[in-house]
Amino acid sequence: MKIWAPSQAIVDVLTDLPDVECVLYDGGGQPPEGAEDVEVWIPPLIPPRLTAELLDRMPKLRLLQTVTAGVEAYRPYLPDGVILCNARGVHDAGTAEWAVGAMITVLRDFPAFAAAQERGEWTYHHTGVLADATVMIIGYGSIGQALERRLSGFEVEVVRVARTAREGVHGEDELPRLLPEADVVVLLVPQTPGTARMVDAAFLARMKDGAVLVNAARGSVVDTGALVAELSTGRLRAALDVTDPEPLPKDHPLWAAPGVFITPHVAGSTPASLRRTSKLMRSQMLRYLSGEPLNNVITGSY
């Protein structure tokens, strides 16, 4: 059985499996020979530009296992009969940690203090604080749960929101009522047709004055133009690990918008994520070889 794997670390944890040929393909340059014999493809973190063409050249493909929670780059091109699995769970720690750090960074005005340090200026002033805040988590899955665990010592009230309501979790249809009460709104929803630009001008208008929008989901979830308009008034602030477009062009107005803190899609890019990815890939391949049910199989829209 031939497997394409995106890193040497993943190759190393798979090479001892019986009757397996594991080939390194990190998505750069020309793909290796033998695409027609690939049975399992583990694509790289950043989807290859030729994803659709590659899938067309893989008649023996039976499993596409991503190293990301998102699968939007592959789902439209997935051939019939191919199982699609994501890496749910491996980026929980890094993404949740980034979200906590990002909201504190904005609330405590760290970017302004860092800029003042570069200028050698002592700019004493009061800042916001996370304590006593209401933090709304929209997209309450495994990352949302990891985020709530990390927030447990910060003396905040957590409001949980998911696509559909369940015990202890509000449904997205309740957002118009809930948004005005949140001091921090964290986006952790997947990229689907239903979440495209869900954070539009009306959504932002419902957020309370001084609230912080934290996007660790996908850039397409937010209407960038509407966000820039709100930030320009100074009424809202934002911390963004993802943007639309992405990468963000150098001359894009979002860079210069007041009250925004931007990182280049690095929330899950940590050693913990790499370790957990390798562990999941080996576990999945052992299940696949033995005919056991796979974890994280994608059905429906997500």
C-alpha positions in Angstrom: 0.0 0.0 0.0 1.4 3.4 -1.0 1.0 6.4 1.3 1.9 10.0 0.6 2.8 11.8 3.8 3.6 15.5 4.2 6.6 15.5 6.6 9.5 13.4 7.5 8.1 13.1 11.1 5.0 11.4 9.8 7.0 9.2 7.4 9.1 8.1 10.3 6.1 6.9 12.4 4.6 5.0 9.4 7.6 3.3 7.8 7.5 0.3 10.0 3.9 -0.6 9.2 3.6 -3.9 7.3 3.3 -3.8 3.5 3.4 0.0 3.5 5.4 2.2 1.2 5.5 5.7 2.6 6.6 8.5 0.3 7.3 12.1 1.4 5.4 14.8 -0.5 5.2 18.2 1.3 3.1 19.9 -1.4 6.0 21.9 -2.9 7.3 21.5 -6.5 6.4 18.6 -8.7 4.6 15.7 -7.0 6.5 12.4 -6.9 5.9 9.7 -9.4 3.3 7.1 -8.7 0.2 9.1 -7.9 -1.8 6.4 -9.7 -0.8 3.9 -6.9 -1.5 6.0 -3.9 -4.1 4.5 -1.6 -3.8 6.9 1.3 -3.0 10.6 1.0 -2.1 12.8 3.9 -1.8 16.3 2.4 0.4 19.0 3.9 -0.8 21.8 6.2 -1.2 24.2 3.3 -3.1 22.5 0.5 -1.2 22.0 -2.7 -2.1 24.3 -5.6 -2.8 21.2 -7.8 -5.1 19.4 -5.4 -8.0 18.8 -7.9 -5.6 17.6 -10.6 -3.8 15.3 -8.1 -7.1 13.7 -7.0 -8.0 13.0 -10.6 -4.7 11.1 -10.9 -5.3 8.9 -7.9 -7.7 6.1 -9.1 -6.7 3.8 -6.2 -7.2 6.4 -3.5 -9.3 5.2 -0.6 -8.5 7.5 2.3 -7.7 11.2 2.4 -6.5 12.1 5.9 -5.9 15.8 6.6 -3.5 17.2 9.2 -6.0 20.1 9.8 -9.5 20.3 11.3 -10.7 22.1 8.1 -11.4 20.0 5.0 -12.8 22.7 2.7 -9.8 22.5 0.3 -10.6 18.8 -0.5 -14.3 18.2 -0.1 -15.4 19.7 -3.4 -12.9 17.5 -5.4 -13.2 14.2 -3.4 -13.8 11.3 -5.7 -16.7 8.9 -4.9 -15.8 6.1 -2.5 -12.9 8.0 -0.9 -13.1 8.4 2.9 -12.3 11.8 4.2 -11.0 12.3 7.8 -9.8 15.4 9.5 -7.3 15.9 12.4 -9.9 17.0 15.0 -8.1 17.4 18.3 -4.5 17.8 17.3 -4.6 21.6 17.2 -6.9 22.1 20.2 -4.2 23.1 22.7 -2.3 25.5 20.4 -5.4 27.2 19.1 -7.0 27.6 22.5 -3.8 29.0 23.9 -3.5 31.5 21.1 -7.1 32.6 21.6 -6.5 33.3 25.3 -3.2 35.1 24.5 -4.9 37.1 21.8 -7.8 38.4 23.8 -5.5 39.4 26.7 -3.1 41.1 24.2 -6.0 43.3 22.9 -7.7 43.9 26.2 -4.4 44.8 28.0 -3.2 47.0 25.1 0.0 45.1 24.6 0.6 46.1 21.0 0.5 49.8 22.0 2.9 49.2 24.9 5.3 47.2 22.6 5.3 50.1 20.1 6.0 52.5 23.0 8.9 50.3 24.1 10.4 50.6 20.6 10.2 54.3 20.9 11.6 54.4 24.4 8.4 56.0 25.8 6.8 55.3 29.2 3.1 55.5 28.3 1.2 54.7 31.6 -2.5 54.3 31.2 -5.3 52.0 32.4 -6.3 49.1 30.2 -9.1 46.6 29.9 -9.0 43.3 31.7 -10.3 39.7 31.1 -11.5 39.3 34.7 -15.3 39.6 35.0 -15.8 39.5 31.2 -18.4 37.5 29.3 -16.6 35.4 26.7 -18.8 33.9 24.0 -17.4 30.9 22.1 -19.1 30.4 18.7 -18.4 27.0 17.4 -18.3 25.0 20.6 -16.5 21.8 19.6 -13.2 20.3 20.8 -11.3 23.5 20.5 -14.0 25.5 22.2 -13.9 23.0 25.1 -10.1 23.3 25.3 -10.5 27.1 25.3 -13.0 27.0 28.2 -10.7 24.9 30.2 -7.9 27.4 29.8 -10.3 30.3 30.7 -11.4 28.6 33.9 -8.9 30.5 36.1 -9.6 33.9 34.6 -12.9 34.6 36.4 -15.0 35.0 33.3 -18.4 33.9 32.3 -18.4 31.6 29.3 -21.3 31.5 26.9 -21.3 28.5 24.6 -22.8 28.6 21.1 -23.0 25.9 18.4 -24.8 25.3 15.2 -27.7 23.6 17.1 -28.6 24.0 20.7 -27.9 21.2 23.3 -27.7 21.1 27.0 -25.5 24.0 28.2 -25.0 25.2 24.7 -27.0 27.8 22.8 -27.9 27.5 19.1 -26.7 30.0 16.5 -30.2 31.2 16.1 -29.9 32.8 19.5 -27.0 35.0 18.5 -29.0 38.2 17.9 -30.1 38.1 21.6 -26.8 36.9 23.0 -24.3 39.1 21.1 -25.0 42.4 22.9 -24.0 40.9 26.3 -20.5 39.6 25.2 -17.3 41.4 26.0 -15.3 38.9 23.9 -16.6 36.9 20.9 -14.4 34.0 19.8 -15.0 32.4 16.4 -14.1 28.7 16.1 -16.6 27.6 13.5 -15.6 25.5 10.5 -15.6 26.9 7.0 -18.8 25.8 5.3 -21.3 27.5 3.0 -23.4 28.2 6.1 -20.6 30.0 7.9 -19.4 32.1 5.0 -19.5 35.8 6.2 -21.7 34.9 9.1 -20.0 37.8 10.8 -21.4 40.6 8.7 -22.3 44.2 9.3 -25.5 43.2 11.2 -23.6 40.8 13.4 -20.9 43.4 14.2 -23.6 46.0 14.9 -25.1 43.8 17.6 -21.8 43.5 19.5 -21.5 45.8 22.5 -19.3 48.9 22.4 -15.7 48.1 23.2 -16.1 44.3 22.6 -13.3 42.3 21.1 -13.8 39.9 18.1 -11.3 37.0 18.1 -11.1 34.9 14.9 -9.3 31.6 15.1 -11.7 29.9 12.6 -11.3 30.9 8.9 -11.0 34.3 7.3 -14.1 33.7 5.2 -16.3 33.6 8.3 -15.9 37.4 8.6 -17.0 40.1 6.1 -13.6 41.9 6.0 -15.0 45.1 4.7 -17.6 45.3 7.4 -15.0 44.6 10.1 -12.7 47.3 8.7 -15.6 49.8 8.8 -16.4 49.0 12.5 -12.7 49.0 13.5 -12.3 52.4 11.9 -14.9 53.9 14.2 -13.0 52.6 17.3 -16.2 51.0 18.6 -14.8 47.4 18.3 -11.5 45.8 18.5 -10.3 42.5 17.0 -7.6 39.8 17.2 -7.3 37.8 14.0 -5.2 34.7 13.2 -7.0 34.3 9.9 -8.1 36.9 7.3 -9.9 37.2 4.0 -8.0 37.4 1.8 -5.1 35.3 3.1 -2.2 36.0 3.1 -3.3 39.6 3.7 -1.8 41.9 1.0 0.7 44.4 2.2 -1.5 47.4 1.2 -4.7 46.0 2.7 -6.6 48.5 4.9 -7.0 45.8 7.6 -3.3 46.2 8.5 -3.8 49.8 9.4 -7.2 49.6 11.1 -7.1 50.8 14.7 -7.6 48.3 17.5 -6.6 45.1 15.5 -4.0 42.5 16.3 -3.1 40.2 13.5 -1.0 37.0 13.4 -0.3 35.0 10.2 -2.5 31.8 10.7 -0.1 30.4 13.4 -2.5 29.4 16.2 -2.1 25.7 15.6 1.5 25.8 14.4 3.2 24.5 17.6 5.4 21.5 18.6 2.4 20.1 20.5 0.4 20.1 17.3 3.2 18.3 15.4 3.5 15.6 18.1 -0.2 15.0 18.2 -0.5 14.9 14.5 2.1 12.2 14.2 0.4 10.2 16.9 -3.0 10.5 15.2 -1.6 9.6 11.8 -0.1 6.3 13.2 -3.3 5.5 15.0 -5.4 6.0 11.9 -3.1 4.0 9.7 -3.2 1.1 12.2 -7.0 1.3 12.2 -7.1 1.4 8.4 -4.8 -1.6 8.0 -6.7 -3.7 10.4 -10.1 -2.7 9.0 -11.2 -0.9 12.2 -13.5 2.1 12.1 -11.5 5.3 11.5 -11.7 8.4 13.8 -12.8 11.8 12.6 -14.7 10.6 9.5 -16.3 13.6 7.8 -20.0 13.1 6.8 -22.5 15.7 5.7 -21.3 19.2 5.3 -18.7 18.8 8.0 
